[in-house]
Amino acid sequence: MAIFLRLLIVALMLGGIVLGAREWLRRHPEHDPRAPLTLSTPDGWMTARKVAALREDRDQCRAFLRRSGIEETALAPVGTGECRRDDRKVLRAPARFDVALSPRRAQATCAVDAGLARWLNNGVQPAAKALLGQAVVRIEQLGTYSCRRIGGGDEGNWSEHATGNAIDISAFVLADGTRISVLRDWGAAADEPDGKSLFLRTVRDRACAAFSTVLSPEYNAAHADHLHLDQARRGGSWTACR
């Protein structure tokens, strides 16, 4: 009887721990591997893995866009070989946040659109309002698709642009018309009165939680005029941020 009572007590204690853990995860979905990723989910233990899953699994990516109120409609595949684009859609995330993309109707992968959604919601707009006192209303981009290798040569790895799995951001325009240019404003002193340089560095850093690769003017001269954001597939949730 004594052994039975001890076992019962242990079972009740373990049951209480399990129930407590489930309740804690319910209140902290950012740490729950079973909870779906949403726009409002803060960063947690499982966020990086969930974001990586959007790059690996197109169905999960489209489900994320649906939950976020972003059109998920895919376009027909085009191209051949290393430049075949079998995951292609019009980027709709900016419009979800009342941001115009210029040039408009850019096409990229589902994962790029999902990355833009997380970045705009958790990075760009909060940084703009906190540092500059107003929202971003337009983002200028240099392109998503280019059938080429990294660096534009005849050898080496293919660029993520070759499959439309990247986007280059050159400038941000605020509600009052102020334009923040990567080329012009990145090199300004970090404590300059208008805060443009600090804003650019902040959104670069926050893009690292939404994209697989983030390259800025600090990477090399080829990126002096833009932020390169891509969703390259890598093992685990490893990312490159420079």
Secondary structure as UniProt FT lines:
FT   HELIX           2..27
FT   HELIX           29..31
FT   TURN            33..34
FT   TURN            39..40
FT   TURN            45..46
FT   HELIX           47..56
FT   HELIX           58..67
FT   TURN            68..69
FT   HELIX           81..83
FT   STRAND          89..90
FT   HELIX           93..96
FT   TURN            97..98
FT   STRAND          100..102
FT   STRAND          107..108
FT   HELIX           110..119
FT   HELIX           120..124
FT   HELIX           125..132
FT   STRAND          136..143
FT   HELIX           150..152
FT   HELIX           160..163
FT   STRAND          166..174
FT   TURN            175..176
FT   STRAND          179..181
FT   HELIX           182..185
FT   TURN            186..187
FT   TURN            190..191
FT   TURN            193..194
FT   HELIX           196..207
FT   TURN            208..210
FT   STRAND          213..215
FT   TURN            217..219
FT   HELIX           221..223
FT   TURN            224..225
FT   STRAND          227..230
FT   TURN            236..237
FT   STRAND          240..241
//
